[in-house]
């Protein structure tokens, strides 16, 4: 393992995030804080407890997941797209660096930025809503697993996209709606039975449900099912990335 190469790519991507703190850190925190103010404080005060948890605290895991998913995809997709756009990706591919090392550098940096953002949002939430974390290790595990999985997904999107507009299609048109419909602001047990079954086809349900369990010990779906679905999506992303590097899809041609 060439750790110097991994560190070089990793530091380069992290330095880019530090140069754009307003866009990569401040903006998502501000946007999420508005959700806490509107839904947690204003609307939440008019809504009773949900599954034994105040509404303001109930939506915290969903809002963190919303930020983690969108930022992981955006960071990873932009990180690999820009070298392709500028043509510097050929320097990386021709260097004595394996595909695993390239992936560790780009995806590791994207996941790190998303994890830091998620933790900062949790700290910010305390300014608006009191909450407790019953299972902090599970919470951190879900946070890391989700960030890594969707950073891989973002890497795939960054390789697939052939224009800047395509980088935003999946986060805005697919991931964000799925997150809103995945139980971020409500329990799927509130839905009619037929819609509960349909909602289970939404993969984000398992992410939000498992993450919420780590906070309050309540979940819409069994914890191990949530964990299994997340790991399954992780392996699917790994398989697709392996195929990309094996065939050189939009990297070498």
KELUMMI-118447 format. One record per residue (C-alpha): x negated, y, z negated; residue in three letters; residue number from 1. Coordinates in nm, 4 decimals, padded with zeros to 6 digits, always signed. Layout:
BEGIN
- px; py; pz; resn; resi
- X; Y; Z; ALA; NUM
...
***
This chain:
BEGIN
- px; py; pz; resn; resi
- +00.0000; +00.0000; +00.0000; UNK; 1
- -00.1426; +00.3355; +00.1100; UNK; 2
- -00.0362; +00.5495; -00.1845; UNK; 3
- -00.2195; +00.8530; -00.0458; UNK; 4
- +00.0055; +00.8508; +00.2607; UNK; 5
- +00.3197; +00.8039; +00.0534; UNK; 6
- +00.2149; +01.0872; -00.1766; UNK; 7
- +00.1357; +01.3178; +00.1170; UNK; 8
- +00.4806; +01.2713; +00.2742; UNK; 9
- +00.6493; +01.2894; -00.0650; UNK; 10
- +00.4731; +01.6113; -00.1682; UNK; 11
- +00.5403; +01.7705; +00.1689; UNK; 12
- +00.9144; +01.7043; +00.1381; UNK; 13
- +00.9261; +01.8188; -00.2236; UNK; 14
- +00.7388; +02.1383; -00.1318; UNK; 15
- +01.0021; +02.2110; +00.1309; UNK; 16
- +01.2719; +02.1829; -00.1366; UNK; 17
- +01.0831; +02.4228; -00.3633; UNK; 18
- +01.0687; +02.6764; -00.0802; UNK; 19
- +01.4470; +02.6593; -00.0421; UNK; 20
- +01.5624; +02.6474; -00.4051; UNK; 21
- +01.8679; +02.8637; -00.3379; UNK; 22
- +01.9931; +02.6248; -00.0706; UNK; 23
- +01.8856; +02.2912; -00.2185; UNK; 24
- +01.9504; +02.3475; -00.5909; UNK; 25
- +02.1266; +02.6742; -00.6741; UNK; 26
- +02.4003; +02.6504; -00.4104; UNK; 27
- +02.5239; +02.2967; -00.5025; UNK; 28
- +02.5185; +02.3826; -00.8739; UNK; 29
- +02.7159; +02.7014; -00.8140; UNK; 30
- +02.9700; +02.5201; -00.5960; UNK; 31
- +03.0180; +02.2457; -00.8545; UNK; 32
- +03.0465; +02.5034; -01.1329; UNK; 33
- +03.3410; +02.6567; -00.9478; UNK; 34
- +03.5105; +02.3158; -00.9542; UNK; 35
- +03.4567; +02.3001; -01.3304; UNK; 36
- +03.6042; +02.6480; -01.3748; UNK; 37
- +03.9070; +02.5927; -01.1518; UNK; 38
- +03.9883; +02.2264; -01.2140; UNK; 39
- +03.8282; +02.1701; -01.5531; UNK; 40
- +03.9108; +02.4887; -01.7400; UNK; 41
- +04.2074; +02.6463; -01.5576; UNK; 42
- +04.4060; +02.3517; -01.4214; UNK; 43
- +04.2687; +02.0985; -01.6692; UNK; 44
- +04.4092; +02.2946; -01.9639; UNK; 45
- +04.7579; +02.2388; -01.8208; UNK; 46
- +04.7083; +01.8643; -01.7677; UNK; 47
- +04.7132; +01.6085; -02.0444; UNK; 48
- +04.4530; +01.3430; -02.1109; UNK; 49
- +04.3837; +01.0923; -01.8370; UNK; 50
- +04.3078; +00.7392; -01.9605; UNK; 51
- +04.2268; +00.8848; -02.3001; UNK; 52
- +03.9864; +01.1467; -02.1627; UNK; 53
- +04.0528; +01.5173; -02.1171; UNK; 54
- +04.1012; +01.6068; -01.7520; UNK; 55
- +03.8041; +01.8437; -01.7480; UNK; 56
- +03.5736; +01.5671; -01.8704; UNK; 57
- +03.7430; +01.3047; -01.6505; UNK; 58
- +03.6424; +01.4790; -01.3256; UNK; 59
- +03.2747; +01.5264; -01.4202; UNK; 60
- +03.1540; +01.1878; -01.2807; UNK; 61
- +03.3459; +01.2456; -00.9575; UNK; 62
- +03.1999; +01.5922; -00.9078; UNK; 63
- +02.8487; +01.4669; -00.9750; UNK; 64
- +02.9021; +01.1859; -00.7221; UNK; 65
- +03.0308; +01.4359; -00.4666; UNK; 66
- +02.7120; +01.6409; -00.4987; UNK; 67
- +02.4839; +01.3369; -00.5064; UNK; 68
- +02.6342; +01.1831; -00.1929; UNK; 69
- +02.6304; +01.5001; +00.0162; UNK; 70
- +02.2874; +01.6187; -00.0965; UNK; 71
- +02.1231; +01.2767; -00.0608; UNK; 72
- +02.2474; +01.2494; +00.2957; UNK; 73
- +02.1567; +01.6087; +00.3822; UNK; 74
- +01.8071; +01.5968; +00.2304; UNK; 75
- +01.7114; +01.2663; +00.3912; UNK; 76
- +01.8655; +01.3372; +00.7322; UNK; 77
- +01.7073; +01.6818; +00.7609; UNK; 78
- +01.3741; +01.5481; +00.6318; UNK; 79
- +01.3363; +01.2957; +00.9161; UNK; 80
- +01.5173; +01.4997; +01.1823; UNK; 81
- +01.2811; +01.7976; +01.1677; UNK; 82
- +00.9657; +01.5920; +01.2496; UNK; 83
- +01.1579; +01.4375; +01.5401; UNK; 84
- +01.2731; +01.7802; +01.6568; UNK; 85
- +00.9246; +01.9340; +01.6288; UNK; 86
- +00.7485; +01.6273; +01.7686; UNK; 87
- +00.5294; +01.5784; +01.4607; UNK; 88
- +00.6855; +01.2374; +01.3980; UNK; 89
- +00.4443; +01.0917; +01.6553; UNK; 90
- +00.1510; +01.1973; +01.4383; UNK; 91
- +00.3048; +01.0089; +01.1470; UNK; 92
- +00.3814; +00.7002; +01.3574; UNK; 93
- +00.0304; +00.6929; +01.5035; UNK; 94
- -00.1363; +00.7278; +01.1625; UNK; 95
- -00.2517; +00.4175; +00.9715; UNK; 96
- +00.0687; +00.4193; +00.7706; UNK; 97
- +00.3215; +00.1368; +00.7553; UNK; 98
- +00.6926; +00.1830; +00.8034; UNK; 99
- +00.7507; +00.0997; +00.4367; UNK; 100
- +00.5177; +00.3803; +00.3312; UNK; 101
- +00.6892; +00.6279; +00.5643; UNK; 102
- +01.0254; +00.5265; +00.4229; UNK; 103
- +00.9052; +00.5542; +00.0625; UNK; 104
- +00.7798; +00.9051; +00.1256; UNK; 105
- +01.0887; +01.0466; +00.2971; UNK; 106
- +01.3585; +00.8574; +00.1083; UNK; 107
- +01.1755; +00.8872; -00.2246; UNK; 108
- +01.1620; +01.2649; -00.1952; UNK; 109
- +01.5283; +01.2914; -00.0921; UNK; 110
- +01.6384; +01.0656; -00.3778; UNK; 111
- +01.4270; +01.2594; -00.6292; UNK; 112
- +01.5869; +01.5889; -00.5266; UNK; 113
- +01.9342; +01.4383; -00.5556; UNK; 114
- +01.8651; +01.2864; -00.8991; UNK; 115
- +01.7297; +01.6174; -01.0301; UNK; 116
- +02.0349; +01.7950; -00.8899; UNK; 117
- +02.2704; +01.5437; -01.0538; UNK; 118
- +02.1045; +01.5895; -01.3934; UNK; 119
- +02.1173; +01.9689; -01.3607; UNK; 120
- +02.4885; +01.9503; -01.2779; UNK; 121
- +02.5463; +01.7379; -01.5880; UNK; 122
- +02.3668; +02.0004; -01.7984; UNK; 123
- +02.5694; +02.2772; -01.6341; UNK; 124
- +02.8940; +02.0904; -01.7039; UNK; 125
- +02.8304; +02.1218; -02.0770; UNK; 126
- +02.8778; +02.4971; -02.0435; UNK; 127
- +03.2379; +02.4387; -01.9348; UNK; 128
- +03.3559; +02.1006; -02.0651; UNK; 129
- +03.2506; +01.8932; -02.3686; UNK; 130
- +03.1811; +01.5308; -02.2804; UNK; 131
- +02.9916; +01.2252; -02.4020; UNK; 132
- +02.7966; +00.9528; -02.2209; UNK; 133
- +02.8681; +00.6160; -02.3794; UNK; 134
- +02.6185; +00.4220; -02.1661; UNK; 135
- +02.3300; +00.6567; -02.0692; UNK; 136
- +02.1141; +00.3805; -01.9193; UNK; 137
- +02.3985; +00.2621; -01.6961; UNK; 138
- +02.4660; +00.6234; -01.6020; UNK; 139
- +02.1039; +00.6784; -01.5027; UNK; 140
- +02.0980; +00.3462; -01.3188; UNK; 141
- +02.4067; +00.4326; -01.1129; UNK; 142
- +02.2648; +00.7788; -01.0464; UNK; 143
- +01.9351; +00.6424; -00.9141; UNK; 144
- +02.0981; +00.3591; -00.7175; UNK; 145
- +02.3452; +00.5959; -00.5506; UNK; 146
- +02.0777; +00.8536; -00.4689; UNK; 147
- +01.8482; +00.5924; -00.3114; UNK; 148
- +02.1299; +00.4230; -00.1190; UNK; 149
- +02.2661; +00.7403; +00.0338; UNK; 150
- +01.9204; +00.8795; +00.0993; UNK; 151
- +01.8661; +00.5694; +00.3136; UNK; 152
- +02.2009; +00.6378; +00.4771; UNK; 153
- +02.0918; +00.9962; +00.5398; UNK; 154
- +01.7653; +00.8728; +00.6903; UNK; 155
- +01.9689; +00.6657; +00.9376; UNK; 156
- +02.1804; +00.9689; +01.0270; UNK; 157
- +01.8670; +01.1806; +01.0753; UNK; 158
- +01.7293; +00.9266; +01.3206; UNK; 159
- +02.0635; +00.8904; +01.5011; UNK; 160
- +02.1362; +01.2628; +01.5356; UNK; 161
- +02.0197; +01.4356; +01.8511; UNK; 162
- +02.1314; +01.7842; +01.7440; UNK; 163
- +02.1666; +01.9934; +01.4284; UNK; 164
- +02.5454; +01.9800; +01.4448; UNK; 165
- +02.5425; +01.5991; +01.4181; UNK; 166
- +02.3563; +01.6198; +01.0873; UNK; 167
- +02.6704; +01.7670; +00.9296; UNK; 168
- +02.9337; +01.5513; +01.0977; UNK; 169
- +02.9107; +01.2522; +00.8624; UNK; 170
- +02.8783; +01.4482; +00.5313; UNK; 171
- +03.1589; +01.6926; +00.6160; UNK; 172
- +03.3968; +01.4773; +00.8190; UNK; 173
- +03.3553; +01.1396; +00.6468; UNK; 174
- +03.1745; +01.1423; +00.3107; UNK; 175
- +03.3429; +01.4476; +00.1563; UNK; 176
- +03.7014; +01.3354; +00.2426; UNK; 177
- +03.6261; +00.9826; +00.1195; UNK; 178
- +03.4947; +01.1272; -00.2073; UNK; 179
- +03.8057; +01.3379; -00.2618; UNK; 180
- +04.0228; +01.0347; -00.1834; UNK; 181
- +03.8063; +00.8031; -00.3930; UNK; 182
- +03.9367; +00.8955; -00.7360; UNK; 183
- +03.7113; +01.1936; -00.8083; UNK; 184
- +04.0003; +01.4047; -00.9388; UNK; 185
- +04.2448; +01.1327; -01.0392; UNK; 186
- +04.2743; +00.7679; -01.1341; UNK; 187
- +04.3780; +00.5402; -00.8491; UNK; 188
- +04.6093; +00.3690; -01.1009; UNK; 189
- +04.8333; +00.6743; -01.0587; UNK; 190
- +04.8980; +00.5802; -00.6957; UNK; 191
- +05.1798; +00.3524; -00.5713; UNK; 192
- +05.0722; -00.0157; -00.5518; UNK; 193
- +05.0359; -00.0170; -00.1730; UNK; 194
- +04.8106; +00.2895; -00.1802; UNK; 195
- +04.6018; +00.1401; -00.4584; UNK; 196
- +04.5216; -00.1530; -00.2299; UNK; 197
- +04.4463; +00.0758; +00.0641; UNK; 198
- +04.2220; +00.2943; -00.1531; UNK; 199
- +04.0085; -00.0080; -00.2408; UNK; 200
- +03.8882; -00.0029; +00.1212; UNK; 201
- +03.7172; +00.3277; +00.0408; UNK; 202
- +03.3573; +00.2478; -00.0663; UNK; 203
- +03.3291; +00.5706; -00.2661; UNK; 204
- +03.5936; +00.4378; -00.5085; UNK; 205
- +03.3400; +00.1889; -00.6431; UNK; 206
- +03.0711; +00.4532; -00.6869; UNK; 207
- +03.2960; +00.6936; -00.8751; UNK; 208
- +03.4605; +00.4208; -01.0817; UNK; 209
- +03.1323; +00.2637; -01.1910; UNK; 210
- +02.9776; +00.6007; -01.2677; UNK; 211
- +03.2833; +00.7060; -01.4726; UNK; 212
- +03.2643; +00.3828; -01.6721; UNK; 213
- +02.9117; +00.4734; -01.7827; UNK; 214
- +03.0532; +00.7941; -01.9324; UNK; 215
- +03.3791; +00.6899; -02.0969; UNK; 216
- +03.4042; +00.3123; -02.0748; UNK; 217
- +03.7075; +00.3335; -01.8442; UNK; 218
- +03.7134; +00.2410; -01.4760; UNK; 219
- +03.9641; +00.1762; -01.2000; UNK; 220
- +03.7609; -00.1214; -01.0742; UNK; 221
- +03.5607; -00.3860; -01.2587; UNK; 222
- +03.2085; -00.2636; -01.3367; UNK; 223
- +03.0302; -00.5560; -01.1735; UNK; 224
- +03.2402; -00.5223; -00.8595; UNK; 225
- +03.1347; -00.1562; -00.8432; UNK; 226
- +02.7711; -00.2505; -00.8890; UNK; 227
- +02.7938; -00.5297; -00.6316; UNK; 228
- +02.9526; -00.3049; -00.3669; UNK; 229
- +02.6856; -00.0394; -00.4191; UNK; 230
- +02.4039; -00.2935; -00.3888; UNK; 231
- +02.5693; -00.4400; -00.0788; UNK; 232
- +02.5734; -00.0986; +00.0908; UNK; 233
- +02.2088; -00.0530; -00.0116; UNK; 234
- +02.1072; -00.3773; +00.1634; UNK; 235
- +02.3097; -00.2843; +00.4714; UNK; 236
- +02.1203; +00.0469; +00.4924; UNK; 237
- +01.7868; -00.1329; +00.4438; UNK; 238
- +01.8728; -00.3746; +00.7240; UNK; 239
- +01.9625; -00.0899; +00.9608; UNK; 240
- +01.6430; +00.1006; +00.8781; UNK; 241
- +01.4381; -00.2152; +00.9366; UNK; 242
- +01.6026; -00.2516; +01.2784; UNK; 243
- +01.5273; +00.1134; +01.3593; UNK; 244
- +01.1572; +00.0718; +01.2875; UNK; 245
- +01.1419; -00.2649; +01.4635; UNK; 246
- +01.2982; -00.1345; +01.7841; UNK; 247
- +01.1707; +00.2236; +01.7632; UNK; 248
- +01.5245; +00.3530; +01.8120; UNK; 249
- +01.4990; +00.7289; +01.8729; UNK; 250
- +01.1573; +00.7354; +01.7076; UNK; 251
- +00.9320; +00.6081; +01.9860; UNK; 252
- +01.1507; +00.6978; +02.2820; UNK; 253
***
